[in-house]
C-alpha cells in the first residue's frame, strides 16, 4: 500500500519556528516530522471538542433517544 503525501508550504512566526526546532531536536526527529505530529494532535483535539459540543447538544435536546451504555457497546461489537 502506497501512501500519498501532500506538500504544504506554511509560514511560521519566529517564535513558532524556534519552538518547533527545540521540540524536534528534543525528540530527535526532523522539524517536518514534528510539525506533522503536532498537527495530528491539534486536529484530534479539535475533533474531540466538536464531538463534545454535539453530545452536549444531543443531551439537552428532549427529542434525543437515549441508549444504555451496555446496549451501545453491544451494537459496535
C-alpha positions as CSV (number, residue, x, y, z in Angstrom):
1,X,0.0,0.0,0.0
2,X,1.4,3.4,-1.0
3,X,0.8,6.5,1.0
4,X,0.4,9.7,-1.0
5,X,1.7,12.7,0.7
6,X,0.8,16.3,0.1
7,X,3.4,19.1,0.5
8,X,2.1,22.1,2.3
9,X,4.0,25.4,2.5
10,X,3.4,27.4,5.6
11,X,4.9,30.5,7.1
12,X,5.8,30.4,10.8
13,X,6.4,33.3,13.1
14,X,9.9,33.3,14.6
15,X,8.5,32.2,17.9
16,X,6.8,29.1,16.4
17,X,9.8,28.3,14.3
18,X,12.0,28.3,17.4
19,X,9.6,26.2,19.4
20,X,9.2,23.7,16.6
21,X,13.0,23.4,16.3
22,X,13.5,22.9,20.0
23,X,10.7,20.3,20.2
24,X,12.1,18.4,17.1
25,X,15.6,18.4,18.5
26,X,14.4,17.2,21.9
27,X,12.6,14.3,20.2
28,X,15.5,13.8,17.7
29,X,13.2,14.0,14.7
30,X,13.1,16.3,11.6
31,X,11.1,19.5,12.1
32,X,8.7,18.4,9.4
33,X,8.0,15.2,11.2
34,X,7.4,17.0,14.5
35,X,5.1,19.5,12.7
36,X,3.0,16.7,11.3
37,X,2.8,15.0,14.7
38,X,1.7,18.2,16.3
39,X,-0.8,18.9,13.6
40,X,-2.4,15.5,14.0
41,X,-2.7,16.1,17.8
42,X,-4.3,19.5,17.2
43,X,-6.8,18.1,14.8
44,X,-7.7,15.3,17.2
45,X,-8.3,17.9,19.9
46,X,-10.4,19.9,17.6
47,X,-12.4,16.8,16.6
48,X,-12.9,15.9,20.3
49,X,-14.2,19.4,21.0
50,X,-16.7,19.3,18.2
51,X,-17.9,15.9,19.2
52,X,-18.3,17.1,22.7
53,X,-20.4,20.0,21.5
54,X,-22.5,17.6,19.5
55,X,-23.0,15.4,22.6
56,X,-23.9,18.4,24.8
57,X,-26.5,19.5,22.2
58,X,-28.0,16.0,22.0
59,X,-28.1,15.7,25.8
60,X,-30.0,19.0,26.1
61,X,-32.5,18.1,23.3
62,X,-35.6,16.4,24.6
63,X,-36.2,14.7,21.2
64,X,-33.0,12.6,21.7
65,X,-33.3,8.8,22.2
66,X,-31.1,7.6,24.9
67,X,-29.3,4.3,24.6
68,X,-27.8,2.5,27.6
69,X,-24.1,2.0,27.8
70,X,-24.4,-1.7,27.6
71,X,-26.6,-1.6,24.5
72,X,-24.3,0.9,22.8
73,X,-21.3,-1.4,23.3
74,X,-23.2,-4.4,22.1
75,X,-24.1,-2.5,18.9
76,X,-20.5,-1.8,18.0
77,X,-19.1,-5.3,18.6
